[in-house]
């Protein structure tokens, strides 16, 4: 009987170690993704040319991405809101191409990143809202795309823009 107890304990320790390693790896991948996005946001805003397509018109910005990224997306209507679209550019997370849109609300600029969801590791599909470094970040998956809204605007502004993006994509 003592050998059976010892074997059970060893088996439980092995299973616990594997589970801890798996979840630790996923957490590390998630942290790395958010860190890279914060770096992209800051580098873009510090650039002399933060966008490649300069336009406040979503009907100009969205078509500009055709043929430059392997997916399409919808942009929200911003009439009767304090948000304005400044433009966009192609960006990469890892080796995955995606869209980087810049919005402005009052004196704050907000980055919206859109990537194919299947290419991003360590992220769950449930919406997440969190504060990372000095930025508010909201992330969710919708229609096989992964959205990240990041900026130093208030949490309410980040949530409001994210809500507008979710509504635009579902229409």
C-alpha positions in Angstrom: 0.0 0.0 0.0 2.7 2.6 0.7 4.1 2.3 -2.8 0.6 3.0 -4.2 0.4 6.2 -2.1 3.9 7.2 -3.2 3.0 6.6 -6.9 -0.2 8.6 -6.5 1.7 11.5 -5.0 4.4 11.4 -7.7 1.7 11.3 -10.4 -0.1 14.3 -8.9 3.1 16.3 -8.6 3.9 15.6 -12.3 0.4 16.6 -13.4 0.6 19.8 -11.2 4.0 20.6 -12.7 2.8 20.2 -16.2 -0.3 22.4 -15.6 1.8 25.1 -13.9 4.3 25.1 -16.8 1.4 25.3 -19.4 -0.4 28.2 -17.6 2.8 30.0 -16.9 3.8 29.8 -20.6 0.4 31.2 -21.6 0.6 34.0 -19.1 4.1 34.9 -20.3 2.9 34.9 -24.0 0.0 37.2 -23.0 2.3 39.6 -21.1 4.7 39.7 -24.0 1.8 40.5 -26.4 0.5 43.4 -24.3 4.1 44.7 -23.9 4.7 44.7 -27.6 1.4 46.5 -28.3 2.3 49.2 -25.7 5.7 49.6 -27.4 4.0 49.8 -30.9 1.6 52.4 -29.5 4.3 54.6 -28.0 6.7 54.3 -31.0 3.9 55.2 -33.4 2.8 58.3 -31.5 6.4 59.4 -31.1 7.0 59.1 -34.9 6.9 62.1 -37.2 4.6 60.1 -39.4 2.3 58.1 -37.1 0.0 57.0 -40.0 0.5 55.9 -43.6 -3.1 56.8 -44.6 -4.1 60.2 -43.2 -7.9 60.6 -43.2 -10.8 61.1 -40.8 -13.1 59.3 -43.3 -13.6 55.6 -42.5 -14.5 55.1 -46.2 -11.0 56.2 -47.1 -9.1 54.4 -44.4 -10.7 50.9 -44.6 -10.2 50.5 -48.4 -6.6 51.6 -48.0 -5.9 48.3 -46.1 -7.2 46.1 -49.0 -4.3 44.0 -50.3 -2.0 45.0 -47.5 -3.4 42.7 -44.8 -5.1 39.3 -45.2 -8.5 40.2 -43.7 -11.1 43.0 -43.7 -12.8 44.8 -40.9 -15.5 47.5 -40.3 -14.9 50.9 -38.7 -17.5 52.6 -36.5 -19.5 55.6 -37.4 -18.2 58.4 -35.2 -20.9 61.1 -35.8 -22.2 62.6 -32.5 -19.1 61.4 -30.6 -16.0 63.1 -29.4 -13.8 60.5 -31.2 -12.1 61.3 -34.5 -10.2 58.9 -36.7 -6.7 60.2 -37.6 -5.7 57.4 -40.0 -4.0 54.0 -40.0 -1.0 52.0 -40.9 0.0 48.4 -41.4 1.8 46.9 -38.4 3.1 43.6 -37.3 2.8 41.6 -34.1 5.4 38.9 -34.2 5.3 38.1 -37.9 1.5 38.6 -38.2 0.4 41.7 -40.3 -2.5 43.7 -38.9 -4.2 47.1 -38.9 -3.2 49.9 -36.6 -5.7 52.7 -36.4 -5.2 55.9 -34.5 -8.2 57.7 -32.9 -8.2 60.9 -31.0 -10.5 62.0 -28.1 -9.8 65.4 -26.7 -6.0 65.5 -26.4 -5.5 61.7 -26.1 -4.6 59.4 -28.9 -5.8 55.8 -28.8 -4.4 52.9 -30.8 -6.7 50.2 -32.2 -4.8 47.1 -33.3 -6.6 44.4 -35.3 -5.0 41.0 -36.1 -6.2 37.6 -37.2 -7.2 35.8 -33.9 -5.7 32.4 -34.9 -2.2 33.8 -35.1 -2.0 35.1 -31.6 -1.0 32.7 -28.8 -1.6 32.9 -25.1 -4.8 35.0 -25.4 -8.2 33.8 -24.4 -11.2 34.9 -26.4 -13.1 36.5 -23.5 -13.0 40.3 -23.4 -10.4 41.7 -21.1 -10.1 45.2 -19.7 -7.0 46.1 -17.7 -4.5 48.7 -16.9 -1.0 48.0 -18.2 1.8 50.4 -17.3 0.2 53.8 -17.8 -2.3 52.6 -20.4 -5.9 51.3 -20.4 -6.2 48.3 -22.6 -9.3 46.4 -23.8 -9.1 43.3 -25.9 -11.6 40.9 -27.4 -12.1 38.4 -30.2 -14.9 38.8 -32.7 -15.5 37.2 -36.1 -12.0 35.5 -36.0 -10.3 38.9 -35.5 -8.5 40.0 -32.3 -9.0 43.7 -31.3 -6.8 45.7 -28.9 -7.7 49.2 -27.9 -4.9 50.9 -26.0 -4.2 54.4 -24.8 -3.8 56.8 -21.9 -7.4 58.1 -22.2 -9.8 57.3 -19.4 -11.1 53.8 -19.0 -14.6 55.0 -20.0 -13.2 56.4 -23.3 -11.4 53.1 -24.1 -14.6 51.1 -23.3 -16.7 53.5 -25.4 -14.4 53.2 -28.5 -14.2 49.4 -28.0 -18.0 49.2 -27.8 -18.3 51.2 -31.1 -15.9 48.9 -32.8 -17.8 45.8 -31.6 -21.1 47.2 -32.9 -19.5 48.2 -36.3 -18.0 44.7 -36.8 -21.3 43.0 -36.0 -23.3 45.2 -38.5 
